[in-house]
Amino acid sequence: MAFSDVIPYLNQADASLFAAGEQIFAAGDHGTAMYFILSGEVRITVDGRELDYLHPGQVFGEMALADNLVRSATATAVSASQLVPIHKQQFADLTQHLPTFASEVMSIMSVRLRRYMEDEVNRLRLEEELAIGQKIQLSLLPESCPDIPGWHFAASYQAARQVGGDFYDFIADSHHPDLLHLVIADVTGKGVPAAMFMAVCRTIIRTEAQNGRSPADLLMRTNQQLRHETRSLPFLTAFFGTLNLKTGQLIYAIGGHDRPYWVQARSGGVPQLTGHGMLLGAFPAIHLEEYQITLAPGDNLILYTDGVTEARCEDELFDEDRLEAVIAGHATASASEMADAILQAVNQFIGSQPQSDDLTLVIIQRDSRDPTPL
C-alpha cells in the first residue's frame, strides 16, 4: 500500500502540528485514535528504550483502536511533524475504501509486538545476568567485618548501579597474625566494566599482600601489573595500610585516593592523613611515599571513596567539609554509629535524586578500653 493511496481518504483538516521534541502522547495516557504521519519523524519509546523510528506514510498508536487500555508506549516528534488522527469510525471507512489498509495495520501491530517481546526478553535476560554479576561481586567483598578483641570495624558498600567499581578488604597476614591489611579502592567508571576491573585489581592486591610487600611497594607493584595490560583499561585509586593490632601502628600508602580522616580521641582533632600519590594504571612507573601513624585507644580511622564527598544534590556536592562536620559531630560514637551517621547525612543531602557514583565507607576504631600499651 503506497503513501499516496491513503492521503485522499484522510481528513487533513484535522491534522495537528507538533514541534521537534514535543511529546505526542505518553505511556499511561488514554487514547482513542491512531496517527498517520503526513510529514516529520516520530520516535516511539518504552521505558526510555527506542522501539520504533517512524517516517511519513507510517502509522502509530494503533493499539488505541484495538482496546480501551492506556497507551503502552510514548510517542515524541523528532522533527516538526504533521499528524492526522484516525478514530475508529474513520478507520472503518478507510478499510472499506482500502481493504489492504486493515491488513497493513495488523502487520504493523504484529511486527511491533514481536519486537517489543524480543526487547522485553532481552531486558529480562540482562537483568538476570546483572543480578548474577551483583551476587558474584558481593561475594568478592568481605562477608563480615573482622571480630578482633580491642578493635571495632564497620563497612558499607552501595553501588550506583547493580554492579560497581568500588571495593574494600580486610586481609589477614598469613605470616604475622598481629598484622591486618586494610584496602579501599575505586575504579574509574561504573557498571559492568568497572566491576570486572575491580575483580582483577582485588586479585592482584590480595596476592601481593601475602608476598610481604610494604604498602607503597604493593601499590607500585599493582600499578606495574595493571600497566602490563595492553588493552585500554580503567584506572584505580587505592589506599593500602598495614595495621599492627597490638600496638595500633598503621603503615600506609595512598595511590591517588581520598585521604582518610583520623579521629584523635585524646586531642579531639579530626585531621586527614598525610599523602596523596598517583592513581594506578595510568603511568608506566610511579613512586609512592609511605607514612606511619599510631591509633591510640578511642581513635577512629574513616576510609571512604569519592562517592561520599561527590554525592550530588543538583549542582552541589556533599564535599569534604560536610563529611568532616559529620565525623566531628560523632567523634565518640561507635564504629557502626559513625558509619550510619555518615550514610544518613549523605542520603539526606541527595534526597530523591539517584546515586551518582559508587559509595564505600570503612570505619576502623581502636577500643577506648584497650589496655595494650602504646
VENVEN-V505530 format. One record per pair of residues at least 12 apart in sequence whose ideal C-beta (glycine too) atoms are under 7 Angstrom apart, sorted by the first residue. I is the first residue (numbers start at 0). J is the second residue. D is the distance in whole Angstrom. If there is no record, write none. Layout:
<<I,J,D> <I,J,D>>
This chain:
<<0,97,7> <0,99,5> <0,100,6> <0,103,5> <2,55,7> <2,56,3> <4,97,6> <5,35,7> <5,97,7> <5,100,7> <8,93,5> <8,96,5> <8,97,7> <9,35,6> <9,83,5> <10,83,7> <11,83,6> <13,83,6> <13,84,6> <14,37,6> <14,81,5> <14,82,6> <14,83,5> <15,82,5> <16,81,6> <17,76,4> <17,80,5> <17,82,7> <18,76,7> <18,79,6> <19,76,6> <19,77,7> <19,78,5> <19,79,6> <20,75,7> <20,76,7> <21,76,5> <22,73,7> <22,75,5> <23,41,7> <23,74,4> <23,75,6> <23,76,6> <23,82,7> <24,60,7> <24,70,5> <24,73,7> <24,74,5> <25,70,7> <25,73,5> <26,45,7> <26,70,5> <26,71,6> <26,72,6> <26,73,5> <27,69,5> <27,70,6> <28,69,6> <28,70,5> <29,69,6> <30,60,6> <30,63,4> <30,70,5> <31,63,6> <31,86,6> <32,60,7> <32,63,6> <32,84,4> <32,85,6> <32,86,5> <33,58,5> <33,59,7> <33,60,4> <33,61,4> <33,63,6> <33,64,6> <33,85,5> <34,58,6> <34,59,6> <34,60,5> <34,82,4> <34,83,7> <34,84,6> <34,85,7> <35,58,5> <35,82,7> <35,83,5> <35,85,6> <36,53,6> <36,54,7> <36,55,5> <36,56,7> <36,57,5> <36,80,6> <36,82,6> <37,55,6> <37,81,4> <37,82,7> <37,83,6> <38,55,5> <38,80,6> <38,81,5> <39,76,6> <39,78,5> <39,79,6> <39,80,3> <39,81,6> <40,52,7> <40,53,7> <40,54,6> <40,77,4> <40,78,5> <40,80,7> <41,53,5> <41,59,6> <41,74,6> <41,75,7> <41,76,6> <41,77,6> <41,80,6> <42,75,5> <42,77,5> <43,59,6> <43,72,5> <43,74,6> <44,72,6> <44,73,5> <45,72,5> <45,115,7> <48,118,6> <50,72,6> <50,111,7> <50,114,7> <50,115,6> <50,118,7> <51,111,6> <58,104,6> <58,107,7> <59,74,6> <60,74,7> <61,104,5> <61,107,6> <61,108,6> <64,87,6> <64,90,6> <129,161,4> <129,162,6> <130,161,7> <132,161,7> <132,162,5> <132,191,7> <132,194,6> <133,161,5> <133,162,5> <136,162,5> <136,194,5> <139,166,7> <139,198,6> <139,201,6> <140,156,6> <140,166,6> <140,167,7> <141,154,7> <141,168,6> <141,169,6> <144,169,7> <145,169,5> <145,179,7> <147,244,6> <149,365,7> <149,366,5> <149,369,4> <149,371,6> <150,244,6> <150,364,7> <150,365,6> <150,366,6> <151,333,6> <151,334,4> <151,364,4> <151,366,6> <152,334,6> <152,362,7> <152,363,6> <153,334,4> <153,335,4> <153,337,7> <153,338,4> <153,362,4> <154,167,6> <154,360,7> <154,361,5> <155,338,6> <155,342,6> <155,359,7> <155,360,5> <156,359,5> <157,354,7> <157,358,5> <158,357,5> <159,189,5> <159,354,5> <159,355,6> <159,356,5> <159,357,5> <160,189,6> <160,190,5> <162,190,6> <162,191,6> <162,194,4> <163,189,6> <163,193,6> <163,194,6> <163,357,4> <164,185,7> <164,186,3> <164,188,6> <164,189,6> <164,193,3> <164,194,6> <164,196,7> <164,197,5> <164,357,6> <165,185,5> <165,304,5> <165,306,7> <165,357,4> <165,359,4> <166,184,6> <166,197,5> <166,201,6> <167,182,6> <167,183,5> <167,359,6> <167,361,5> <168,182,4> <168,201,7> <168,205,7> <169,181,6> <170,182,7> <170,205,6> <170,208,5> <173,209,6> <174,211,7> <177,243,6> <177,244,5> <177,245,5> <178,241,6> <178,242,7> <178,243,6> <179,242,5> <179,244,6> <180,208,5> <180,239,7> <180,241,5> <181,240,5> <181,242,6> <181,363,7> <182,204,6> <182,237,7> <182,239,5> <183,238,5> <183,302,4> <183,304,7> <183,359,6> <183,361,5> <184,200,6> <184,235,6> <184,236,6> <184,237,4> <184,256,7> <185,236,5> <185,256,7> <185,304,4> <185,305,6> <186,200,7> <186,233,5> <186,235,6> <187,233,4> <187,234,5> <188,233,5> <189,356,7> <189,357,6> <192,233,7> <193,233,6> <196,232,6> <196,233,5> <200,221,7> <200,235,5> <203,221,5> <203,224,5> <204,217,7> <204,221,6> <207,220,5> <207,221,6> <213,250,7> <213,289,6> <214,239,5> <214,240,6> <214,241,6> <214,250,6> <214,251,5> <214,252,4> <214,289,6> <215,252,4> <215,287,4> <215,288,7> <215,289,4> <217,239,6> <218,237,6> <218,239,6> <218,252,5> <218,254,5> <218,279,6> <218,287,5> <219,285,6> <219,287,6> <221,279,6> <222,279,4> <222,280,6> <222,285,5> <225,279,6> <225,280,4> <226,280,6> <226,283,6> <232,280,6> <234,278,5> <234,279,7> <234,280,5> <234,281,5> <235,278,6> <235,279,4> <235,280,5> <236,254,6> <236,255,4> <236,256,4> <236,278,5> <237,254,5> <237,256,5> <237,279,6> <238,251,7> <238,253,5> <238,256,5> <238,259,6> <238,302,6> <239,251,7> <239,252,6> <245,371,6> <246,293,7> <246,373,7> <247,293,5> <247,294,4> <247,295,6> <247,365,6> <247,373,7> <248,291,7> <248,293,5> <249,291,7> <249,292,5> <249,294,6> <250,289,6> <250,291,5> <251,290,6> <252,276,7> <252,287,5> <252,288,7> <252,289,5> <253,274,4> <253,275,6> <253,276,5> <254,276,5> <254,277,7> <254,278,6> <254,279,5> <254,287,6> <255,275,7> <255,276,6> <255,277,5> <255,278,3> <257,303,6> <257,304,7> <257,305,6> <257,308,7> <258,271,4> <258,272,5> <258,274,7> <258,275,7> <259,271,7> <259,272,5> <259,300,6> <259,301,6> <259,302,5> <260,301,4> <260,323,7> <260,326,5> <261,292,7> <261,298,7> <261,300,6> <262,298,6> <262,299,4> <262,326,6> <262,330,5> <263,298,6> <264,295,6> <264,296,7> <264,297,3> <264,298,5> <264,367,6> <265,295,6> <267,330,7> <269,323,6> <269,326,6> <269,327,5> <269,330,7> <272,290,7> <272,292,7> <273,290,5> <274,288,6> <274,290,5> <276,288,7> <293,373,6> <294,365,5> <295,365,7> <295,373,6> <296,365,5> <296,366,6> <296,367,5> <296,368,7> <296,369,5> <297,365,7> <297,367,4> <298,365,5> <299,337,6> <299,362,6> <299,363,7> <299,364,5> <300,363,4> <301,326,6> <301,337,7> <301,362,6> <302,361,4> <303,359,7> <303,360,5> <304,357,7> <304,358,6> <304,359,4> <305,356,7> <306,356,4> <306,357,5> <306,358,3> <306,359,7> <307,322,6> <307,341,7> <307,345,6> <307,358,6> <307,360,6> <308,322,6> <309,356,6> <310,345,5> <310,348,6> <310,349,5> <310,355,7> <311,349,7> <311,352,7> <311,355,5> <312,348,5> <312,349,5> <312,350,6> <312,352,6> <317,345,6> <317,348,5> <321,344,7> <321,348,7> <322,341,7> <325,340,6> <325,341,5> <325,344,5> <334,362,4> <334,364,4> <337,362,5> <338,360,6> <338,362,5> <341,360,6> <342,360,7>>
